[in-house]
Amino acid sequence: MHVAEIGAMLREARMRARIDVSEIEAQTKIRAKYLRALENEEWDLLPGPTYVKSFLRTYAQALGLDARLIVEQYRLNYERPTEHELVPLAPSSTRSRPAPSRRGGSGPRRPIPGIWLAAGGAVVLVIFLVVLGSLGSGGSKHHPTTPLKTVTAVTTPRHHTHAVTTPPPTAPAYASLQLRPTAAVYVCLVTSLGHKVLNGVILSPGEPETVHRAHVFILTLGNGDLTMKVNGKVMTVPQSSTPLTYAVSSHGRRLLPASDAPNCP
């Protein structure tokens, strides 16, 4: 859901009822500066997430709004869900290995053992050949020795490679929802703003599928004879002898308690 909709909904409801902030302050015992922060969605000015949800619930009830849906909308958009609360819509990206760090500063670099062994061997060979040449020239004056060539050890610089990290895919802002019944099933589908998309209807197999889009859905199913497709990902519903209620957003779905079920006939 767009970040401005919670505050705008509260402000519009208060202005539509022609109620001043001071009246809400006296009724709810919430300071006026916190009420204005809720309407402006200035969450940093509020004491913390627990107080934000409590203030939202009290403010929404005072304005005659559905406090449960407003609090659920805040939780889905501003609270980070735990791993067992959500069914992810996209596979988690593979964690890349950290790139090897370069040693900074002007201090000496650690020598490479193989290169130093080769260089040391070349130096020993040169000394041996020089000594051998000197002995040969002293024993015979008619056979001059051939000048020796200097052997130079060449080192090859090592190249450092850096791992390239791929950012994880971002979830879309809207949830795209399709319902596919496998048998007759009761469905109540409501958006977080209170709009009833499916107002307590019975869906049967073979009916044309409709794609519903919203920031957040609240969905109640009479049984588990249905699969849902959220942003292209198919999710099954477990069989249950009691109705099941879910909150569905672009981040996934989350099972809600029965007390949070929307009101449908």
N, C-alpha and C positions, 0 to 999 in steps of 0.2 A: 504494500500500500504506500502511496506517496506520503512523504513525511509530514505534509501540511494538513492532511485530512482530519486527524484526530483533533487538533486545536481548532481548525475551522468549524468542525461539527459542533464542538462545545460553544464556540462564540456565536455561531448562527442560532443555535437553540436558545441561548440566553437572550440574544437581541430579539428573536422572534417572540419570546415571552415577555419582553420589555422589563427585564429584571436587571438591576444594577449590580456591579460586582460587590458593593458593600452589603447588599441584601444577602447575597450568597455567602459572604464571609460570616455574617451574623447567624445564618441558618446552619452552616456546616462547621463553623469554628475553624475554618482553614483561612490563613492570612491572605489578604488580597493580593500580595505580591506573588504568592504561590499560585493563586487562581489565574493571574495574568500569565505567569510562566507556563501553565498548562495550555492556555489558549494560544500562546506564541510558540509552544513546543520548545521552550528553553530548558531542556532537561538538566543542564549543568547547574541551574539555579536552585534545583530541588535537592532535598537531603539525600536521596538515594532511590534505587529502583523499588524497594519495598514501600517507601512513602509515596512514590509516584503512582503505583498501582492503587494504593489505599485512597489517595487524593482523587484519582480518576474515577474510582468506583463511587465515592461519596458525591463528587461533583455531578456525575452522570445521573445518579439517582435523584439528586435535587432538581435536575432539569427534566426529569421524566424520560431519559434515554435508557437504552439497554446497556447497563453497566457491565454485564458479563462480556458482551461482544467488544466493547471499547477496551477493556482490560486485556482481552485475548488478542486484539489487534496490536496493542502496545507490546505484549510479550513476543509475538511473532516477528515484529519489525525491529525491536530494540534490545531484546534479551537473547543472548547466545544460547541455543539449545544444546542439551547434552547429547552424547553419542547414542544412548538408547531411547531418546525421545523421537528422533527423526529417522525416516527411511531416506537415505541420500538419493538424489536424482542423477548424480553424475559420479563416476568412479573417482576415487581419490588419486591424485597425480603421484607418480613415482618420485620419491625423494632423491634428489641428485646428491652425489657425493660432493663434499666441499672441495673447492679448488685448492691445490697446494699453495701455501702462502710463500711469498718471496721474503727472503731475509733482508731487512732494511739496514740502513746505516752504512758506514764505510769500513766496518770491521772485516777481518780476513774471512774468506770463504773456506769451508771445509774441503781439503784436497780430495781428489778421486784416487783411491788406492791403485787402480790399474794403470793410470797414466803415470803416476810417480814411479811405479815399478819398471815401466817401459823406459822412462827417462833415465832411471838409475842404471838399468842394464846397458843402455847406449853409452853412458859415460864410462862405465867399466870397460866396455869393448874398445872405446877410443884409447883409454890409457894403456890397455894391453897391447894394442897395435903400435902405439908410439914406442913403448918399451921394446917390443920385438924389432921394430925398425932400427932403433938405436943399437941393439946388439948386433944386427946384421951388418950395419955400416962399419962397426968397429972391427969385425973379423975379416972383411974383404974390402979392399979399396977399389977393385975393378968392377964391382957390381953395385952401382948406386941404387939406393932404395927409391921406390916410387913415392911421391908425396901422398900423404893420407888425406882423404876427404873427410870433412867434419860432418858427423851425423847429427841432424837436428830432429828432435822429437816434436811432432805436431799434435796439438790437442784440438779436439772438436768440441765446440761449445754445446752444452745441453739446452734443449728447448723445453720450456715449461708449457704445458697445456692446461687450459682452464675449462672446467665443466660448464656447460650451458644449462641453466635452469629454465624450465618451462612453467609459466604461471598457471595455476589451476583455473579451470573454466569457471566463469561467473554465472550464477543463476539468473534467469530472466526476471523482470520486475513483476510480471503477471503470471498467475497460475492458469494453465489451460487444462480443463477437466472434461473427460468423457466418461459416461457410465454405460456399462454393458451388462445387462441382467442375463443370468443363465436360467432363471425361473422368476416367477412373480415376486416382486420385492417392493416394500413400501420405502419411499424416498422423500426426505425433507431437506431441501438445499437452500441455504440462506447465505448472503454475503455478510461481511463484517459490518457493513453499514445498515444492515437490517432489511435489505431487499430480498424478497422471497422469489427465488428462481424456480424451484419446484415446491409447490405448497402442499405437501402431503399427498403425492400421487402414487399410483401403483404402476411400476414399469414391468413390461413383459418382454421376453426374448423376441427378436425380429423387428422391434420398433426402430424407426430411423434414429441414428445417433446424432446428438447435438453436442457441439463444442461450447462449453461455458468458460468465460474468462473473467477473472477478478483478481484482486490482490490477495484476498483471503476468503475462503469458503468455510462455513460450518455445515457439516453433512451428517444426517442421521439416517441409518438404514434399519429396516425392520428385521432383516436376517442377513446371512452371508452369501446369498445367491446372486452375487454381483462381483464384477471386476471393475476397477477404475483405472483410467489412463491419465497420468499427470505429467504434462509436458513431454509426452511421448513415451513415458515409462509405465509399463503395465504393473499394477499392484493388485494382488488378490486380497479378499476379505475373509477372515476366518468365520466358520459357522458359529452361531451363538443363539442361545435360547432367549436372549434379551436384546433390545435394540443397541446398536453401536453408533457412537458419535465421534466424528473426526474433525480436526482443524486441518485444512489443506491450503498450502501456500506454494510459492515457487521454490521453497526450500525442501518441501516434502510434505508428509502428513504426520499427524500426532493424535493419538487416541485421547479423548476427553472423557471426564466423568459424566454420568447420566444427568447430573444436575446442570450441566452446561448445554444440554440439548436444546435446539431452537424450538419455538412454538409453532407447530403446524397442526391443522385439524386431523 
